[in-house]
Amino acid sequence: MTTTLAPPVPIGKAAVGALGLLALSTGALESVVTPTIPLLERELDMSQSEGALLSIVLLITGALITPLAGKFGDRYGGKKVLIRLMAVVSVGGTVSALAPNLPVLLLGQVLQGAMVGALPLSFIVVRKHLPAGESKVAIGVVSGLFVGGSMVGMLSAGPVAEQLSRHWMFALPTIAVGGATLLVNRLMPGDVPGRADGAGIDWPGLLLLSGMLVTLMLVLALAPEAASQPLALLALVVLLAALVTGWVRVERRAAAPMIDLRMLARPAIWKACVLTFVICLGSTMAVYLIPQLLDERGDGYGFRADATEIGFFLLPGALAATLAGPLGGIGDRRFGSRAVVTTGVVLMTVGLLAVAAVHTEVWHLVVGKVLIALANGLCVTAMMTSTATAVDRKDTGIATSLILVSRVLGSAVGGQLGGALLTAGTPAGSEVAAESAYVTGFVVAGVVVSLALFVTRTMSKGVTA
């Protein structure tokens, strides 16, 4: 005897508005750290390496949660998983708001990483409850409000932290997230869970990947102090090698691996992964170094900018990143992914090397950040498009998860490398990093990104990679 599942209940504008408000709130909560890293370093007595860790830990935990969120959403229903994820985010925001020190703040950011998996879940919910044409509009609204929330958070974090306290810059968007979650729970109808595919969750692969990322960050954070703690650094390197070896073996044998390593043998996939890693390394180094240089109080360099001013100076870059997605899609259709990625690599290389050479005025950093953000958006859009069209439709999720891991690894290495360079470039007894440390960071990032041109030359000219 078979049962026919009832069609999904259509939703109205109020439910879509609630999802949009949730996206706006999570976007604001996600973006408050970037412009206030220098302020947090001073208040919590953090080194530059620790500040770099704080800037990327949310992204890393989010990348690990996202594939699980998708599987659980298909299995138990998108709305149910979305509400539970946002409850975790609310707890994380509360922990961050109350954090008295760095370890507690890091815990809060780890919990907040659940928000990365929440946005795709909201798209799944919308697609289940609206016709194709209306769902595209709703997804566009939710995506736009998330980007808008990021800008709101970037602009408001500094004034809130300076006029009230750093605690309130986490507390206010967390309150908004909680309220929006209650609205979504009330206005959004429950969706019918999908059928389980019979494949379990690759928990060993997930745990080993988590251990790899954490160990990699510790290695990069400890690298500047290698002379004083060589045995500790060596032990971490050995542990990292063991985790990588174990992870590769587990993923090769798993029936439903979290990351299908066999796909890396395909030219389109490994090229996309290499390019994504390099681009994210360069952009994340800039995301970390530019606010530090704006805040710097060196002799003849730095601008002594406060958190409010830093957020304002970073805003043009955020706007450029917003425009980069549509521009990348248009460019990909008209000129092909190779042209778009090559343009992005050249723009980012120019931006990084230009900032290394000339950084005596604020507008130098603003223009450099705009070029870097625009290049990052162009390349990421082209990579996702080329990857999605290079594999069978049933393999899209697996292929894009490889891109996601490459993005996380590039961001982790870029952020921690930038922090390590500043830590190594800070003289003993001083809190001011040498100007040469910044120059070295931008040059290293620019040279690494430029090497991607050797890969782009081998890409197909068309839309598919």
Backbone hydrogen bonds, N-H to C=O, Kabsch-Sander energy under -0.5 kcal/mol:
donor,donor_aa,acceptor,acceptor_aa,energy
5,L,3,T,-0.6
11,I,129,H,-1.0
16,V,12,G,-1.7
17,G,13,K,-2.7
18,A,14,A,-2.1
19,L,15,A,-2.1
20,G,16,V,-2.5
21,L,17,G,-2.6
22,L,18,A,-2.1
23,A,19,L,-2.4
24,L,20,G,-2.6
25,S,21,L,-2.3
26,T,22,L,-2.6
27,G,23,A,-2.4
28,A,24,L,-1.8
29,L,25,S,-2.4
30,E,26,T,-2.5
31,S,27,G,-1.2
32,V,28,A,-0.6
32,V,29,L,-0.6
36,T,33,V,-1.1
37,I,33,V,-0.6
37,I,34,T,-1.0
40,L,36,T,-2.8
41,E,37,I,-2.7
42,R,38,P,-1.8
43,E,39,L,-2.5
44,L,40,L,-2.5
45,D,42,R,-0.5
46,M,41,E,-2.3
51,G,47,S,-2.1
52,A,48,Q,-2.2
53,L,49,S,-1.9
54,L,50,E,-2.2
55,S,51,G,-1.5
56,I,52,A,-0.7
56,I,53,L,-1.1
57,V,53,L,-1.6
60,I,56,I,-2.1
61,T,57,V,-2.3
62,G,58,L,-2.1
63,A,59,L,-2.2
64,L,60,I,-1.4
65,I,61,T,-1.7
66,T,62,G,-2.3
68,L,64,L,-0.5
69,A,65,I,-2.7
70,G,66,T,-2.2
71,K,67,P,-1.8
72,F,68,L,-2.9
73,G,69,A,-2.5
74,D,70,G,-2.0
75,R,71,K,-1.8
76,Y,72,F,-3.3
77,G,73,G,-1.8
81,V,77,G,-1.9
82,L,78,G,-2.6
83,I,79,K,-2.6
84,R,80,K,-1.7
85,L,81,V,-2.6
86,M,82,L,-2.3
87,A,83,I,-1.6
88,V,84,R,-1.7
89,V,85,L,-2.3
90,S,86,M,-2.4
91,V,87,A,-2.0
92,G,88,V,-2.7
93,G,89,V,-2.9
94,T,90,S,-2.0
95,V,91,V,-2.6
96,S,92,G,-2.5
97,A,93,G,-2.2
98,L,94,T,-2.0
99,A,95,V,-0.9
105,L,101,N,-1.9
106,L,102,L,-2.9
107,L,103,P,-1.9
108,G,104,V,-2.2
109,Q,105,L,-2.2
110,V,106,L,-2.3
111,L,107,L,-2.1
112,Q,108,G,-2.2
113,G,109,Q,-1.2
113,G,110,V,-0.5
114,A,111,L,-1.5
115,M,112,Q,-2.4
116,V,113,G,-1.6
117,G,114,A,-0.9
118,A,114,A,-0.8
119,L,115,M,-1.2
121,L,117,G,-1.1
122,S,118,A,-1.9
123,F,119,L,-1.5
124,I,120,P,-2.0
125,V,121,L,-2.3
126,V,122,S,-2.1
127,R,123,F,-2.5
128,K,124,I,-1.6
129,H,125,V,-1.1
129,H,126,V,-0.6
130,L,126,V,-1.2
135,S,131,P,-2.9
136,K,132,A,-1.8
137,V,133,G,-1.4
138,A,134,E,-2.5
139,I,135,S,-2.9
140,G,136,K,-2.1
141,V,137,V,-2.3
142,V,138,A,-2.7
143,S,139,I,-2.8
144,G,140,G,-2.6
145,L,141,V,-2.3
146,F,142,V,-1.9
147,V,143,S,-2.1
148,G,144,G,-2.5
149,G,145,L,-2.6
150,S,146,F,-1.9
151,M,147,V,-1.8
152,V,148,G,-2.3
153,G,149,G,-2.8
154,M,150,S,-2.2
155,L,151,M,-2.2
156,S,152,V,-2.5
157,A,153,G,-2.1
158,G,154,M,-0.5
160,V,156,S,-2.4
161,A,157,A,-2.7
162,E,158,G,-2.4
163,Q,159,P,-2.9
164,L,160,V,-2.5
165,S,160,V,-1.0
168,W,165,S,-0.6
169,M,165,S,-0.9
170,F,166,R,-0.7
170,F,167,H,-0.8
171,A,167,H,-2.0
172,L,168,W,-2.5
174,T,170,F,-1.5
175,I,171,A,-2.4
176,A,172,L,-1.8
177,V,173,P,-2.4
178,G,174,T,-2.4
179,G,175,I,-2.3
180,A,176,A,-2.6
181,T,177,V,-2.3
182,L,178,G,-1.8
183,L,179,G,-1.7
184,V,180,A,-2.5
185,N,181,T,-2.4
186,R,182,L,-1.6
187,L,183,L,-2.9
188,M,184,V,-2.5
194,G,74,D,-2.4
203,W,201,I,-2.2
206,L,202,D,-2.3
207,L,203,W,-2.8
208,L,204,P,-2.4
209,L,205,G,-2.3
210,S,206,L,-2.3
211,G,207,L,-2.4
212,M,208,L,-2.3
213,L,209,L,-2.3
214,V,210,S,-2.4
215,T,211,G,-2.5
216,L,212,M,-2.6
217,M,213,L,-2.2
218,L,214,V,-2.0
219,V,215,T,-2.4
220,L,216,L,-2.3
221,A,217,M,-2.4
222,L,218,L,-2.2
223,A,219,V,-1.3
225,E,222,L,-1.5
226,A,223,A,-1.7
228,S,225,E,-0.7
229,Q,225,E,-1.8
233,L,229,Q,-1.9
234,L,230,P,-2.5
235,A,231,L,-2.5
236,L,232,A,-2.0
237,V,233,L,-2.2
238,V,234,L,-2.4
239,L,235,A,-2.4
240,L,236,L,-2.6
241,A,237,V,-2.3
242,A,238,V,-2.2
243,L,239,L,-2.5
244,V,240,L,-2.5
245,T,241,A,-2.4
246,G,242,A,-2.6
247,W,243,L,-2.7
248,V,244,V,-2.4
249,R,245,T,-2.0
250,V,246,G,-2.4
251,E,247,W,-2.7
252,R,248,V,-1.8
253,R,249,R,-1.4
254,A,250,V,-1.6
261,L,259,I,-1.1
263,M,260,D,-1.2
264,L,261,L,-1.3
265,A,262,R,-1.3
266,R,263,M,-2.0
269,I,266,R,-0.6
270,W,266,R,-2.4
271,K,267,P,-2.1
272,A,268,A,-1.5
273,C,269,I,-2.5
274,V,270,W,-2.5
275,L,271,K,-2.6
276,T,272,A,-2.4
277,F,273,C,-2.5
278,V,274,V,-2.4
279,I,275,L,-2.8
280,C,276,T,-2.5
281,L,277,F,-2.1
282,G,278,V,-2.3
283,S,279,I,-2.6
284,T,280,C,-2.4
285,M,281,L,-1.9
286,A,282,G,-1.7
287,V,283,S,-2.4
288,Y,284,T,-1.9
289,L,285,M,-3.0
290,I,286,A,-2.4
292,Q,288,Y,-1.2
293,L,289,L,-2.6
294,L,290,I,-2.4
295,D,291,P,-1.8
296,E,292,Q,-1.3
298,G,301,Y,-0.6
300,G,298,G,-1.1
303,F,293,L,-0.9
304,R,296,E,-2.0
305,A,294,L,-2.7
310,I,306,D,-2.4
311,G,307,A,-2.1
312,F,308,T,-1.7
313,F,309,E,-2.6
314,L,310,I,-1.9
315,L,311,G,-0.8
315,L,312,F,-0.6
318,A,314,L,-1.6
319,L,315,L,-2.4
320,A,316,P,-2.4
321,A,317,G,-2.2
322,T,318,A,-1.7
323,L,319,L,-1.9
324,A,320,A,-1.6
325,G,321,A,-0.9
327,L,323,L,-2.1
328,G,324,A,-3.0
329,G,325,G,-2.2
330,I,326,P,-2.5
331,G,327,L,-2.9
332,D,328,G,-2.4
333,R,329,G,-1.9
334,R,330,I,-2.1
335,F,331,G,-3.1
336,G,331,G,-0.8
336,G,332,D,-1.2
337,S,462,G,-1.5
338,R,460,S,-0.6
338,R,462,G,-0.6
340,V,336,G,-1.6
341,V,337,S,-2.9
342,T,338,R,-2.6
343,T,339,A,-2.2
344,G,340,V,-2.4
345,V,341,V,-2.8
346,V,342,T,-2.4
347,L,343,T,-2.5
348,M,344,G,-2.6
349,T,345,V,-2.4
350,V,346,V,-2.6
351,G,347,L,-2.6
352,L,348,M,-2.7
353,L,349,T,-2.5
354,A,350,V,-2.5
355,V,351,G,-2.0
356,A,352,L,-1.8
357,A,353,L,-1.9
358,V,354,A,-3.0
364,H,361,E,-0.8
365,L,361,E,-1.0
365,L,362,V,-0.5
366,V,362,V,-2.2
367,V,363,W,-2.7
368,G,364,H,-2.1
369,K,365,L,-2.5
370,V,366,V,-2.1
371,L,367,V,-2.3
372,I,368,G,-2.2
373,A,369,K,-2.7
374,L,370,V,-2.6
375,A,371,L,-2.4
376,N,372,I,-2.4
377,G,373,A,-2.2
378,L,374,L,-2.3
379,C,375,A,-2.5
380,V,376,N,-2.5
381,T,377,G,-2.1
382,A,378,L,-2.2
383,M,379,C,-2.6
384,M,380,V,-2.4
385,T,381,T,-2.2
386,S,382,A,-2.8
387,T,383,M,-2.3
388,A,384,M,-2.3
389,T,385,T,-1.7
390,A,386,S,-0.7
390,A,387,T,-0.8
391,V,387,T,-0.6
395,D,392,D,-1.6
396,T,393,R,-1.3
399,A,395,D,-2.6
400,T,396,T,-2.7
401,S,397,G,-1.5
402,L,398,I,-1.2
403,I,399,A,-1.4
404,L,400,T,-2.2
405,V,401,S,-2.4
406,S,402,L,-2.2
407,R,403,I,-2.3
408,V,404,L,-2.3
409,L,405,V,-2.8
410,G,406,S,-2.5
411,S,407,R,-2.5
412,A,408,V,-2.9
413,V,409,L,-2.6
414,G,410,G,-2.6
415,G,411,S,-2.8
416,Q,412,A,-2.2
417,L,413,V,-2.4
418,G,414,G,-2.1
419,G,415,G,-2.1
420,A,416,Q,-2.6
421,L,417,L,-2.3
422,L,418,G,-1.9
423,T,419,G,-2.5
424,A,420,A,-2.6
425,G,421,L,-1.6
426,T,423,T,-1.2
430,S,427,P,-2.1
433,A,431,E,-0.5
434,A,425,G,-2.5
437,A,434,A,-1.2
438,Y,434,A,-1.0
439,V,435,E,-2.1
440,T,436,S,-2.7
441,G,437,A,-2.1
442,F,438,Y,-2.5
443,V,439,V,-2.5
444,V,440,T,-2.9
445,A,441,G,-2.2
446,G,442,F,-2.5
447,V,443,V,-2.8
448,V,444,V,-2.5
449,V,445,A,-2.5
450,S,446,G,-2.2
451,L,447,V,-1.3
452,A,449,V,-1.7
453,L,450,S,-1.9
454,F,451,L,-1.5
455,V,452,A,-1.0
456,T,452,A,-2.4
457,R,453,L,-1.5
458,T,455,V,-1.4
459,M,456,T,-1.3
460,S,465,A,-0.7
465,A,386,S,-0.7
